[in-house]
Amino acid sequence: MLNTIECKRCKRELMEEEFAIDNRRKNGRQVWCKLCQKEYRENNIHKIKEYQKKWYAERPDYDRRRNVERTFSITLEEYDAYFVDATCGICNRSEKLVLDHDHDTGEIRGVLCATCNSGIGLLRDSKELCLKAAEWLS
């Protein structure tokens, strides 16, 4: 049996594929069809842009704060404290610093420069591979 849904805006009965996915809803689809959503965006783009501009102006660190809280489970203030007078824990450089963490446990290991962080990431965060790489360079 083919599933159809009625669009709440245009009232047409359409195949469920004509509706964008929305996992928060019981049927897993949005209430407006894709065509109605596109039409609405096109006709109201200036309102949408103004709303977004105002919303982000009132919350300048919103995305940064949200990303830090999701990735590291700490506040933005705690995150920023890691970088006060910080240097890379491997090479002691002080530019392009990032917060290194274990992707499996979420445990924060410390501050590294982006290059060293990428290096250990490419070695799959493996102590054995890092030691083999060090031996290789000897």
N, C-alpha and C positions, 0 to 999 in steps of 0.2 A: 504494500500500500504506500502510495506517495504522500509525503507530508506537505501540507499547505498551511500557510499562515495568512491571516488578514493584516494588511498594513494599517496601522492606527491613523496614518495621515491620509493616504489616498483611498483607503477602504477596499483596495483590490485584493483578491485572494491569489497568492503567489506561492511558488515552490519555496521551500525553506532555504534553498541555496541563494535566493534573491535577497536574503537578510544577512547582515554581518553577524559574526559570532559574538555572543555576549554570555560568558560563563556564569554571570551573576543571576541570570534569569532561568526559570524552571525549564523552558524548552531550549535553552542555549542560544537563542537568537535575539537580536534587537527587535524593537517594536515597529520601527520604520523600515521600509525596504531600502535597499542601496540607492535606488533611483531618487527616492524622496530625500534621503540624506544628502546626496550630491546636489540636488536642486536647492535645498535649504542652505548648504554651505556657500554655493555660488551666489545666491541672492542676499546672503547676510555676512559675507566675508569681512566687510568693513566693521560691522558690529562685533564679530568674533575677534578680529585683530585688536580692536579697542579694548575689549574686555580682557584679553590676554595681556595686553600692555599694562593696563591698570592693575590686574591681579599680580603680575610679577613685580611691578614697581612697589607694591605694598609688602612683598615678601622676597626681597632680593637674594636671600640665601636658600630659598625653598628647595630647589633641585639639589644643591650641594648638601644641604642638611639631610634631605631624604636619602640620597645616595650613601652618605656616611653612615647613617643609622641602619640602613638595610645591609650594607656590606660588612660593617665592623661591629654592629650592635653597641655603639657608644654615641654620645652626643657630639655635636660639632665642636663644642668647646673642649671636650676631652681629646678629640682628634687633633685640633689645632695645637694643643699643649705638647703633643709629641714632637712638633717641629721647632719649638723654641730652642735656639742654639744647637740644632741637631746637625749631625753629619752622617754620612753613610756608614753603617755598621761593618762594611767590608772594606771599602776603599778610602773612606774618610772625606770624600768630596761633599760639598755642601750645596750643590745645585741640582735641580730636578729631583727633589726628594719625594718618595712615596712611602706609604705605610705598608709593610709586608705582613702578610698573614697566611696562616695555614688554611687552605681551601676546604680541607676535610673537617677540621675541628672548629674553625673560625678564630682560633687563638692568634692574637697579635704577637708577632715576633720582634718587631721594631722598625726602625727607619732605615731605608736603603735608597741609593740613587736609582733612577729608573733603569740604568744600564745593568747594574748588579741584580736588581729585582728580575729583569728580563732574563738574565743569564741563569739564575737558579730556577726560574720558571721553565726555561727551555730544557733544563736538566731534570725536569719533572719533580722538583723539590726533593730529590733523592740525595741523601748524604753519600751513599755509595758512588753514585755517578759523579758527584762533585769531587770526591777523593780520587776517583779514577782520572778525572780531567786534570786534577792537580799533579798526579803522577805523570800523566801524559806530557804535561808542560815541563817536567823536570829533565 
